[in-house]
Amino acid sequence: MAEFRVSRLHIPLFAAALLLSVGGALLLFSADISQLLRGPVLPRLLILWSVAQILFVAAALASFRAARHQRESEGQLQQISQLQQSILDSAGPMIMATDLDGMILIFNPAAERMLGYTESEVCLRLNIEELFLDGELERVGRRIASRPQLPALQRGASAALPESLMARFIHYVSGSPASRVRGIEMQYRRKDGSTFPAMVYLGAVRSATAQVTGLVCVSMDLSSTKRAEQALRESEDRYRDLFDNSQEMIATLSPRGRYLYVNPAWQALFGINSEGFQSFISFESPFPVVAQAEAAALFRRALKGENVEGELLKLLDTEGRPVEAAASLSCRYSEGRPVAVRCIFRDVTQQNLRERRLRMQLQINQMIGESTTAEEAFPKVLGALCASLSCDLANLWVVDESSDLIRFQFGWSTPGHIYDEFQRETRFRVFSRGQGLPGIVWNAGAPRWIEELRDERAFERRFAARIEGLQTGWAVPVRAVNQVIAVVEFFSRQRQREDAETMASVETVCASLGQFMARFSQERRVQELNRQKEFILNSVADGIFGINSENGVDFVNPAAAEMLSADTEDLAGQPLHALLHQEGNCNQTCVLQRALHIHEASSGQDVFYRADGSNFPVEFALTPMIERGVVVGSVLSFRDISQRYALDRMKDEFISTVSHELRTPLTSIRGALGLLSHGLLNEVNDKAANLLRIAVSNSDRLVRLINDILDLERMQSGRAPLALRPCAVHELARQVADSMQPVADSAGVTLSVEAEPISIEADPDRLNQVLTNLLSNAIKFSSRNSRVRIVVGSASEGLALSVIDEGRGIPADKLESIFDRFHQVDASDSRQKGGTGLGLAICRTIVEQHGGRIWAEQNSGTGSTFRIVLPAALADSGPALMHPAPASSEAVTLLICEPDAEVRRTIAEPLRRHRYRIYEAENREQTMQLAHRFPLSAILLGLSHQPHNGFETMEALKSDAETATIPIVVLSLLSLTDKPLAARTADSWLQRPVEEASLLAELRRVLKNTQNSTSVLLVEDDEDLAKVMTTTLERAGFSIRHAATVGRAIALCEQSAPDLIILDLALPDGHGLELVRWLRLHPLMRRLPLVVYSAREVPAEEQTELRLGQTEFLTKAKVQPQEVEELVVAMLHDSGRDAMTMELPFSNETAETAEQ
């Protein structure tokens, strides 16, 4: 300050020197020079001038010093300014300064970095309010305004600032000392709109006169601080949650033993809340009295710096139950002085209990393992349990499942004490479920404790217990495979409180006893079963072999030895296959040898040989014995079926006799009646016709009955194998519905088929039989104007087929019995509706042969539903044989020439059903092409829309030498009387619509005219049937020769070869096979067409031996003579076509293409 004052003197010094100089000059000029020189004026002037000069020099010196000081001050100010700028640039917090209106004057780089603005964008451009959230300054201003009112500031000379927002902040800053101005937390808004918290410190900018000219704002970003605080709070919460939710008991105490913190687990252990613990003055205060000294010692050890780990303390919980805790204590120090003691208790009650149980169980297991019998194990086990439980007596009760009672088995008492009275009463006691202590535990499956036996009325032996001085008793169940098999009861002369943990431990230990008892019982049961097995094997009539893994005999029962005429000792140890199939008696396809070699199950029929070379037929079953996936041997059981074979032969003979003796005369009767009904004796009167109808109907009924009986017997005996092949069931269902449509029409019933395309492996003929039977029954028992549906669809098992009617329905109690033989819903049905009562039995047998199921259901409304489920493919087992279906007998080839496709389909469908082969043509060109390519038996020519085209086609056929001989049947809308002259060359004329029977009859007549020279050999020993057959075939234009024996048939063949043979198999002098074998030796007759017409069904393997050329197998009574006639016509035409085909130049593929 002194330098500052000196620097300011040059001005007044200069002014004083100037005044003195001016005054001296004025004095000099006003005085006379003479006076000046003589008077006192001159010295005075000299003095003034000297003083002025001195003042000038002083002023000059002062001015020099002032200039130098100014230069130094400016340098200092520049340094200060640079320092201030450096501070602003390097400062971490944001520093901003504003004027009194809030306009920003200073904006440091930290502010640029945090807010995203540049200094040029802010200074003198933005107001401080724009850097905060909307309303943020108002919020803080209200907080400031709520404080005691501060004196108003003066702007200039006592001018009060307006009470604006900025004025509040200036009041707040200027009215408080700088040391008392607190930071304010505010929310800044960056240039991009994001916000962040900051701590803002405000200060006043003052002038030299101490007036407030603005505000300075220093702000520090609190984002990281907030995150750290949040993390700290979360960490504290986590630790608190961890402590509060910890299963371990945690407490913190002061060095003086006062409780500072206890977690909920610690509070739950003692049953005292946190406030209660804070009232205790020492660590051991809440502990039980017996544990306080030990707890205090542990606390003192920890306070001395020792880490106490896992010290066992025995405590009591709030319910008085013992708790074992592992205590860990440690002391926390600060600056070498103890601050707090941390105590952690871990409940080890269950762990120690498990360890004790394990030790006890190991001891019991060792005792059981060293015992060989129950009598040896029980005393050891009960004694060990009583010793560890401080009990004086133990009893074992065993459950008797057969009588549902529990009985005394064994007792143990401490040595030197005899409880005769109590044990005597115990031995003679038997308890049921819920009765007595053993019965209660057995029934509940849980332990039971009786603290005072003498006061427990449910304890029947309480008086004996009082005599013996027993006070407490309890019992636990003994389990094996989760089932109570016994009860162990314990008694003590000392009164004991109920201990659930002890009972649970003993119950766990008794599980080993239960396993031992169960194992001992199983071993005893195995021994008993072995005795029973030996008795059964020795008494059973079937032979049984036990075979080892090397296929050697280990065991032979007496029945097997007896059947093989050997001793059991001689058979043991021998190779099984060599024993039963002596060398040379079997080949590589031996089923038994293969099954033994690959260790697979097998069954069937075979022939076993004895040591003397004799043999006998057997039915056997070989089953491998598998243990843990390894074959350890096999069991072979067999029985001698020689008597069954004899019975089968007798039955076959009986069936053959019935077949021949019934079917043959019935066929004769039915054939004769058929001839009569078809006008053999010309027209008959109505009465005779009615009698013929009755005779035909009843003969057909008798034929059906016999056929059903024989068919059912053959199917159930396995002699009617299935001819399995791919079968489109949906098409089969439609075919059956079409064939049954006339029956439905006559009954006034509507048939419908709802079928999705599905195919399975099945026998189509048999399925046709099943569907026909079911449809026939449905139509028969349905009322007029009702509906019968066939539904075919897929199912999880394969195929689902249903026949649904709206008839009278089936009673619930008859839904199963209707599938029995000769069973019908109403006994009068056989008379009123017809039928044999075997149809559904046959249906079930056929379905079961296919591996399926059939059953009946009642509909919700009216009627019933028959459901069939068939597998998609049959297993390769059972009587079904997979072989191709017999060749179709389509032999007569017809050509239908008709431009209308729908008319062609109507004509072709019934003809295809009768096994005619059909070609179709739309016009003359196609007709001529097919007629030249294929050998046609006849041509059906339609004359409908444009008759002249048909006439042209007919003229073209007759004028061509290759087609002129083909018979032409005209189908016209005109009657025979209206037949035009252009159609005179037609072989037959039928007016449309034509009935199916009329069309077939006319075709037979037309075709018959071409067979006048055909010779048929009829080999039949029944004279009556032979006459009927001869008459029938002669009417068809065939030349018939009859032979009743094999010898006569051979003689006739030697005379001249027939064109076709009809052969019965059962002949007086031999079998029909002998004739077939003779024919095969002659080249000209080895390919003759053959119809085997037998009274019995011919098995598939026998059919192979009987085949010559085209061969068909028919059964008498099932196929009438008239049907045989149709088949003969077809076969003879087919044989003639085959002979012609051998000379044709085109291949089968071309024929198929043409056929399509």
Steps between C-alpha positions, in 0.01 A plus 500: 500500500796732567623446148159574374481831692848612384416420144208739527711812625648598163186688402472729806880562503488598139204726567678666796823555300296644219320740733825609655656561161197697380491704823871576472463606140212727579698653784800549279305671228313729732803625700751756394831359404690739718280430786526139418875506520509714819208389688400170661306395202786331321589266776143412533475429127810289517354310788172451313681393188717257690200356676319469167797326345523271792132430465540440128781255568290333770204484263718352227634240739150421621374474144781262410429283798126506418565391142726221616242384756225507234706279275556256785129504591400431140744208494356363820149546371592314182650218705191491719280497192701215349489314829125549521458376141719198573291427806183530296639279220638229728227500760304175528173661608296716270561871561259755362455871573193712422395857529210608714254401224632147475679544166801270493837679488749223583469134386803279572605185300364268769160656443542453126585133554215430739227700329598452137502871416796704380599828668402700194152341503441600861680821599280803458252277312332274755344572835596278790136379526531327163764260634270354767186289479179689454388628839823394672604860590151572623510190725834602649387865522197397707727311739717809538201725543369283782800594711499823715480810283841646421557881462462627152808593303556838355582558138689827468384749749239325712310371200325172604525206267168371371364190670579275200623137497858618473437746784417211732831331426689832540322562830591148612868535400559856612310466823702208636870470571687301239578230755129445567377476141414130450505312178172443323422178305351590165424331170688627193381448143757431232485625145367159383216520754637244748526595866738434786518599868759746627591669825491881437690750712406869447716806566466876444707700254573838665642829376781696665234673702372161623189521292358176354536501125420138426511135608765236468378140483728201576337160423623143552345203313335265750424216252785276614436598861134409464591168340748429777242593763243277328750215482586554867134496597442184292806340653378588847155363413652181363711446807206577722281265298773240515527530877124529550422200281794290602423164658799556722453703820705822488556759776733796548594609852700780656821416686298527820261232385205724406302384197529737203332287228323164490356347182154335490647149530672598827175653626304187401743273688453681832146627440605862576469800267773752420393748770509225758858412413606864529385493860740220595825609665708193409541251219396195706183655645248343254662155515363214711647489848693179428668662197567853632844428646616333181363786285674762718829313470470496121435877496806569716718285270382699199554831675860400565557463127443126460295382202247259646387252233230230522473470877194287587236659721189317618203735511122481519260649247183687588309172538761350727646266239877450509700684238865434428681803361852536363620841633756718320612829655755762388595852611539802270768755589555866409830671582589207722188525711204253490200650327248218473463123538331307219323178600367240254307190614425216258229247588665155478224310678387310191853441381606350833177303509575358156850411610367322809241323287772398259719364778207313645399371157854388424506313825165337430601420140816337624301287741252404231779422255667271748174316572383206295155451652231723645534328839864605505444859378203611711668478849805691378299775331252553782778491759706761313197727461408477869858570602521818290152617600527423875202266481443186712273292276426462128250285311468421129152455349457359147204566268309192382353615166293186448294561816551879512635478857827588670663237722783495755822362352793567734588684824817628669568637849806630680706226664412439863140619462217260425165647406302176517158645567520763228659266241252221579211729421684628192560153351134405508377827354389536135401843374303615199548829322461796738492280811770521767831677462624272215165516320484880525850542357428240226177672400640855507839410356655750743676482841302531824632617841332429837668702773308336785390145430291463815276792402446402135167319468572397138797300626348159593809378685516796737433289813784263419723801424416644846595172667833493315573867567496607133406864463562614141442311178512582130499315170613555140394329176736274308463545125598308191419646157285775659287243678484442877601139561579519874501725808773537765395625844733627773438535876692680771485493880587871494248758394606659173356798316388447141792535261388513138856513375591182683197322359585618150858379542389159621246476219778565250720237660211252501481531122810278484327254730200509269715424197659209685158367601367542147806328355475220754129463424572496126770236544261289700235561234748403229577178681130431529448585131788272406330218685171583332672527162662166545166350598325663201770399253492147629121479480430692175411292196700719258865426443735775614871547433724754672775600255824685575666764284692225313168334406572207731233341719516611864161380616246241386164438662364145531234556229768586242709199597194278475405627154858445382515154669814594693616577852542861611862431598580374151349808334676761715810651341423394142470752212129567462478501120698179461281342767166586338600505131733210439758543227343486157147568623497875429638741244635854498150646532445340842309758704615363834867501402477856368322624815762336724784646295382862498330482844157615391153400611329248277194280504322263269474132420784257443598133520725382785698177485571246771824314547353188335423696182126529552343846483188682604344836401523780754386855554789698652590842631858619545554808717845655563592603854655849503675660795630856468474480124702176477352163402584253778296210370162390371195303605346248262150371572326246277209262497424189303222580252466152349146477636419844362621390159277196526206717598578743217502213255167382634358848477636545147340174402173610656515840329588333172209261542263782591627708212463221250186340633313828552639743246485258207130406535412860584678615188304243302173615654580868449617443146191300409273762653689769312446319171131461572462862601672607175243314286654158439146354498365797310262736675349392834187629663510753782450241773787288376715810457425600861594155623824518298578838653448361851721201424775719351486745792523230766769306318702824478444553872620149578801547273590825677472336841731213406745732326509735802557214745779349292658839425499600866656169602772528236586861592513433875711188451749689282430300184368801312803728463466857382612595150662829596573765241466878471132584525339838428231486768317809377452338158401171661236680709351658189497166316317331788253788517437472126442125526256550791318789334223283350430351845492847651272629227252219556505575875460874444833577669752759381864392485787748520877467515724756672852379434840666487763330282683244715671169426613220731637147477191279517301223335249688282268200465476458875447871559234490229332221697512705820358813339232303319387337824491831687317681219253214462416514871476881495259497205304207639431671833444854367161650432398642166627848409789465746869528423800267534848650484844348447777722640866423422782705652839482658561433869801495730510120467459501123151486345161584651187367327144555622157381384233730645127432472181663627318178587354370822841484672657241727438477877803583714510148648519347151781713354758231572296179482381565143845393383448151644400208280129461422419806709256765388344800673154345475438128467229570244746677269615174343144428393389851409823646362687187401862435575696233682628695800859438387566811294636717780703211642662462158559876481679504836714200404605661171577834666703332774689302233602840362619604846211744546199557724124515438229612737148643503372825652163656564436824313396807694172507310384187324684212346842354568857529377741217425862615516809326367861598563767330289878544510666656196720191462482155658789344692658199336335253734182303541317301238501772233709413194640770275453381147373658182131514443366237264502603142190675385263297298427783263505307177220622275615819329230748399520827314243772577459751220299799625573873455347590840757437780232481772305238306820301447570506874143383578538203264855410603465498881271193535699314235827560684341370819428176313867477396468610140800684357376826351645729232329828415479697176332829413480476121549275200875566468572394859271200463677372188843559654418302817321225307812443287736515798322278755309171470147609594227261611221744416427866428229703674396772256301796631249671272388806691560857381612439140385153387645536148853514649429169676373344178815612320712342775300175473537492122877562530537212749300254292673592176849443648613137478685514835202636696203359308462200737491705819143496642337843521239581768315823425378712791238738367222721620282337229311178565561179307186559289637842397833352402615666173614296200851644533542301824405161357862380525501540882515177699277636777277801564418634849287801581643743757481529788584133533502307826828349615362144500364536146831635373698217660259237370517641149880505513505136611269411212708686246828357630352151529440487126878511450566201730293224342801283448654555847552184704484507883601204716297487825664286769236462776406187699157628608263394222227748589735801500662373181160494328423855616842622382466320168158650438619848590810488276322333209250786502798727454599305189788292638567135427517325839676173581455365854739287707425386857851371578862591438546192280200584282620861463845383383338263250286780354803728473691229315215476249502876432635800683225724646502879473435543872470278810265541797652294781370378835782400738339229716448210256427132572827365361735780603566870526456755224873583534580164338319609183685835503834325529408270209398797284833674567679206336327566166618811311165554331306503826744645754367855433125419491266742680390341829209576736541326837143468629530345845282469808778637720718808495834421336799634702750727325785247513276234344385741229858527379518125444166492314567771241515418128436783258256766609362352820210616715392356835129498587316362799175309462195664650685832495507510121191377316510308167379806312804695627723212397353529154595869479851425619543218246393731218744765614789257540448342158494841336811595694684187392410570138620859537830383648553274203442791267713738703805280453493594132442875544793733425438757778607477863301496821598859560326600179192311607495669834542836333216428269289377786554827681 
